[in-house]
């Protein structure tokens, strides 16, 4: 099997991206992409040579300076000035996995032949990707409207021999790396800086990274809640397919099916139940988890469209002999999707913490705080506090960014999406969710031991055996932060087949 992914008009989707990442594929341009890029650049060069008509960002200033004409002799300097002046990122460092996705998505967008970049510019981005030379980028600075200007400027600085890059785990100057690889700085030609900086690749890369993790955690939420269901000795009737066929939201139906499959063969589920009904955090798992699944599908569709689009400006249309200034860089579709995703992920954490709370309540023949000799031992009292704290933080983070806007560029850019803020918030939400689910698993694993000698399903027994090799039963009080960290690490490393996550 080839270890290359060829950039072309072939559709990128989550499965393709996962395959590129997990098999560590190198990038290469297809013949089609090379032809598209060359034709677009040749067309633009001829247009500039033969026509003095002002074309935004090509022979004019940027933003509110769009009416200032730039002489032909300064067109190259205009583009390098653009990159340097827009590299104003602040805040935390963007994770390297997301930076690598940004490069992939920027190359994909430039490959369609509507951007007018030089072939060597795209090839250098590919070399950065393949050699794992990753530009240092910061989380703050994008309004998510004229593209992700500041983050993409930092992505582009190394093309000019400027800025800093990661090499393995070290941050070094770009200049030293160019010398090491024998690379000359790229001399940006007309429009190239604009093509690099206009675009939604910061928001898109965050969205793709979060989505991949979200599908995994959605599956794990079903799996872990199934352990909690048996640990709390719940009725299984709310998961009967008949209930969900009369309210046929697809996510709800899928969740109930997952729960039934996970608990198939459980001895505990066959117990005669004293309780007629269970709390909503158990009984309504299909409805709540299912709504998140439906949200994931909506967001997945939005991002699939985005990462297979041209999002810089202006756009070049060779056959129509037009260069059109539009607004494809505006991040509104992504901002709304990221806010929706953040809310949906936050809800998975909210209902998970409620199950944790029920498990430590001393109900259903479980000891208070899931420990022998409560009083002398505090047991699992404080892990629930921790989960509650994180859940409340997620509620705060889930406040939509997309309802905000602020005027920039001297009034020219008078409505912005704030999609970049939605993206960075959403990453914090999903990382928090992972910890909340890890705490539920920690509690459920402890609780289900008190159901012995009866066992849960063979599938869940196998799952718990793997987990309990890392996190042992709590006989008496110990430092539980260590167990929570081990639980998070267990979930991070737990492998799930893509077919199970995405279908």
QUILINSUL-V842588 format. One record per residue. RES is the residue in one small letter. SS is DSSP state (H for helix, E for strand, C for the rest). PHI is phi in whole degrees, -180 to 180 (none if undefined). NEAR is the number of other ideal C-beta (glycine too) atoms within 12 Angstrom. Layout:
res: (RES:RES)
ss: (SS:SS)
phi: (PHI:PHI)
near: (NEAR:NEAR)
This chain:
res: (x:x:x:x:x:x:x:x:x:x:x:x:x:x:x:x:x:x:x:x:x:x:x:x:x:x:x:x:x:x:x:x:x:x:x:x:x:x:x:x:x:x:x:x:x:x:x:x:x:x:x:x:x:x:x:x:x:x:x:x:x:x:x:x:x:x:x:x:x:x:x:x:x:x:x:x:x:x:x:x:x:x:x:x:x:x:x:x:x:x:x:x:x:x:x:x:x:x:x:x:x:x:x:x:x:x:x:x:x:x:x:x:x:x:x:x:x:x:x:x:x:x:x:x:x:x:x:x:x:x:x:x:x:x:x:x:x:x:x:x:x:x:x:x:x:x:x:x:x:x:x:x:x:x:x:x:x:x:x:x:x:x:x:x:x:x:x:x:x:x:x:x:x:x:x:x:x:x:x:x:x:x:x:x:x:x:x:x:x:x:x:x:x:x:x:x:x:x:x:x:x:x:x:x:x:x:x:x:x:x:x:x:x:x:x:x:x:x:x:x:x:x:x:x:x:x:x:x:x:x:x:x:x:x:x:x:x:x:x:x:x:x:x:x:x:x:x:x:x:x:x:x:x:x:x:x:x:x:x:x:x:x:x:x:x:x:x:x:x:x:x:x:x:x:x:x:x:x:x:x:x:x:x:x:x:x:x:x:x:x:x:x:x:x:x:x:x:x:x:x:x:x:x:x:x:x:x:x:x:x:x:x:x:x:x:x:x:x:x:x:x:x:x:x:x:x:x:x:x:x:x:x:x:x:x:x:x:x:x:x:x:x:x:x:x:x:x:x:x:x:x:x:x:x:x:x:x:x:x:x:x:x:x:x:x:x:x:x:x:x:x:x:x:x:x:x:x:x:x:x:x:x:x:x:x:x:x:x:x:x:x:x:x:x:x:x:x:x:x:x:x:x:x:x:x:x:x:x:x:x:x:x:x:x:x:x:x:x:x:x:x:x:x:x:x:x:x:x:x:x:x:x:x:x:x:x:x:x:x:x:x:x:x:x:x:x:x:x:x:x:x:x:x:x:x:x:x:x:x:x:x:x:x:x:x:x:x:x:x:x:x:x:x:x:x:x:x:x:x:x:x:x:x:x:x:x:x:x:x:x:x:x:x:x:x:x:x:x:x:x:x:x:x)
ss: (C:C:C:E:E:E:E:C:C:C:C:C:C:H:H:H:H:H:H:H:H:H:C:C:C:E:E:E:E:C:H:H:H:H:H:H:H:H:H:H:H:H:H:H:H:H:H:H:H:H:C:C:C:C:C:C:C:C:C:E:C:C:H:H:H:C:C:C:E:C:C:H:H:H:H:H:H:H:H:H:H:H:H:H:H:H:C:C:C:E:E:E:E:C:C:H:H:H:H:H:H:H:H:H:H:H:H:H:H:H:C:C:C:C:C:C:C:C:H:H:H:H:H:H:H:H:H:H:H:H:C:C:E:E:E:C:C:E:E:E:C:C:C:C:C:C:C:C:H:H:H:H:H:H:H:H:H:H:H:H:C:C:C:E:E:E:E:C:C:E:E:E:E:H:H:H:H:H:H:H:H:C:C:C:C:C:C:C:C:C:C:H:H:H:H:H:H:C:C:C:H:H:H:H:H:H:H:H:H:H:H:H:H:H:H:H:H:H:H:H:H:H:H:H:H:H:H:H:H:H:H:C:C:C:C:C:H:H:H:C:H:H:H:H:H:C:C:C:C:H:H:H:H:H:H:H:H:H:H:H:H:H:C:C:C:C:C:H:H:H:C:C:C:C:C:C:C:C:C:H:H:H:H:C:H:H:H:H:H:H:H:H:H:H:H:H:H:H:H:H:H:H:H:H:H:H:H:C:C:C:C:C:C:C:E:E:E:C:C:C:C:E:E:E:C:C:C:C:C:C:C:H:H:H:H:H:H:H:H:H:H:H:H:H:H:H:H:H:H:H:H:H:H:H:H:H:H:H:H:C:C:C:C:C:C:C:C:H:H:H:C:C:C:E:C:C:E:C:C:C:H:H:H:H:H:H:H:H:H:H:H:H:H:H:H:H:H:C:C:C:C:C:C:C:C:C:C:E:H:H:H:C:E:C:C:C:C:C:H:H:H:H:H:H:H:H:H:H:H:H:H:H:H:H:H:H:H:H:H:H:H:H:H:H:H:H:H:H:H:C:C:C:C:C:C:C:C:H:H:H:H:H:H:H:H:H:H:H:H:H:C:C:C:C:C:C:C:C:C:H:H:H:H:H:H:H:H:H:H:H:H:H:H:C:C:C:C:H:H:H:H:H:C)
phi: (none:-64:-95:-117:-108:-92:-70:-158:-78:-61:-67:-87:-138:-60:-62:-64:-62:-60:-62:-60:-71:-70:-97:54:-70:-87:-95:-151:-84:-72:-57:-61:-66:-59:-63:-59:-65:-65:-61:-65:-69:-61:-61:-65:-59:-66:-63:-67:-67:-103:-144:-97:-60:-60:-125:-52:75:-100:-130:-132:-72:-115:60:-74:-94:-67:-92:-91:-77:-112:-71:-60:-70:-107:-66:-69:-63:-55:-72:-68:-61:-59:-63:-64:-70:-92:-80:-121:-69:-137:91:-76:-81:-69:-57:-62:-61:-76:-60:-64:-64:-59:-64:-55:-71:-67:-61:-59:-65:-75:-79:-80:83:-117:-118:75:-86:-74:-60:-65:-66:-67:-64:-69:-60:-65:-63:-58:-62:-68:-91:59:-94:-113:-59:-78:-129:-111:-77:-107:139:-101:-91:65:-130:-80:83:-86:-58:-65:-60:-72:-65:-66:-62:-90:-51:-62:-61:-91:84:-113:77:-127:-137:-86:-126:57:-105:-108:-100:-132:-71:-61:-54:-66:-73:-60:-64:-63:-93:70:-95:-89:-58:-78:-95:-65:-98:-49:79:-63:-60:-65:-63:-75:-89:-73:144:-112:-71:-67:-60:-66:-65:-59:-60:-66:-60:-66:-61:-59:-69:-65:-64:-66:-70:-63:-63:-66:-61:-64:-66:-68:-64:-65:-62:-63:-58:-72:-61:-95:57:-88:-70:-99:-59:-65:-104:-60:-60:-60:-60:-89:-69:-93:-141:-84:-68:-62:-65:-63:-61:-65:-63:-60:-64:-59:-61:-61:-65:-63:-96:-61:90:-72:-71:-62:-66:-84:-56:-71:-90:-80:-90:-75:-134:-111:-57:-58:-63:-103:-65:-103:-55:-60:-70:-80:-60:-65:-63:-66:-59:-65:-64:-58:-67:-63:-67:-59:-64:-61:-74:-63:-62:-65:-77:-113:-125:-100:-123:-96:-156:-75:-103:-103:-123:-67:-62:-89:54:-136:-120:-117:-90:-132:-139:-68:-79:-71:-91:-56:-59:-76:-60:-64:-65:-67:-64:-60:-63:-60:-63:-65:-69:-59:-68:-60:-71:-61:-73:-63:-63:-65:-66:-58:-60:-64:-66:-96:-80:82:-95:56:67:-96:-68:-56:59:57:-143:-70:59:-64:113:-65:-107:-83:57:-96:-61:-85:-55:-67:-57:-61:-61:-63:-62:-69:-59:-67:-63:-62:-59:-67:-68:-79:-58:-60:-84:-72:-81:-97:-156:-153:-77:-139:52:57:93:-68:-105:-99:-144:-125:-89:58:-66:-67:-66:-61:-68:-69:-65:-64:-64:-64:-62:-72:-66:-65:-59:-57:-69:-61:-66:-63:-68:-62:-61:-57:-68:-66:-63:-67:-65:-71:-64:-78:-92:-65:-85:-69:-117:-81:-69:-57:-63:-71:-61:-64:-60:-68:-60:-62:-66:-74:-68:-96:-127:-89:-56:-92:-78:-150:-54:-148:-76:-79:-57:-63:-69:-65:-63:-65:-66:-63:-62:-62:-66:-60:-88:-69:-92:-128:-62:-58:-63:-73:-74:-99:-131)
near: (7:12:14:20:32:25:40:26:22:16:16:34:24:34:24:28:36:29:20:35:26:17:16:16:24:21:38:25:36:23:15:19:32:25:20:32:40:25:26:39:33:22:29:39:24:18:26:29:14:12:17:15:14:21:29:33:40:42:34:29:27:37:31:18:21:25:15:17:19:30:16:19:11:19:32:26:21:33:38:31:24:40:40:24:23:34:35:22:32:16:18:17:24:40:26:27:26:39:39:37:40:44:47:38:44:47:44:47:44:46:44:38:34:37:50:47:48:32:29:24:37:42:27:40:44:35:30:38:38:26:25:24:36:39:47:32:46:31:30:25:31:51:40:50:41:44:50:55:43:35:50:50:42:43:52:52:39:43:47:34:28:28:35:28:39:29:24:13:10:16:22:22:22:34:20:19:33:28:14:15:22:9:25:15:24:33:21:36:33:41:44:41:44:50:49:51:47:48:48:52:55:55:57:49:50:51:51:47:40:44:46:37:37:45:40:34:44:48:38:41:50:45:40:48:49:45:48:50:47:47:45:44:32:42:28:34:23:31:38:18:23:14:27:29:15:11:18:17:24:22:32:31:28:35:39:39:29:37:46:30:24:37:39:22:20:31:21:35:32:19:21:10:22:13:19:11:14:30:25:18:32:43:30:31:50:42:29:36:46:37:33:42:40:28:35:43:29:27:42:33:21:32:43:29:23:40:42:26:32:37:45:44:38:35:36:41:23:25:11:11:14:18:34:18:26:21:25:30:45:34:47:30:33:50:44:31:43:52:39:38:51:46:34:41:48:39:36:49:48:37:41:49:40:33:46:49:33:35:51:40:25:22:24:31:21:30:25:25:34:44:32:21:16:21:15:13:22:22:34:42:28:26:42:33:21:31:40:26:20:35:35:19:25:36:23:17:32:32:21:26:37:36:18:22:23:18:16:24:21:14:11:21:28:17:24:34:39:34:50:47:39:45:49:41:39:47:38:30:43:45:30:38:46:40:37:48:48:43:46:55:47:49:49:45:42:40:44:42:31:33:34:17:10:20:26:40:29:17:25:39:29:18:31:37:18:20:35:26:14:25:32:21:24:34:15:18:22:18:13:33:17:17:32:35:22:25:38:32:19:30:37:21:17:26:16:25:15:21:11:21:30:26:19)
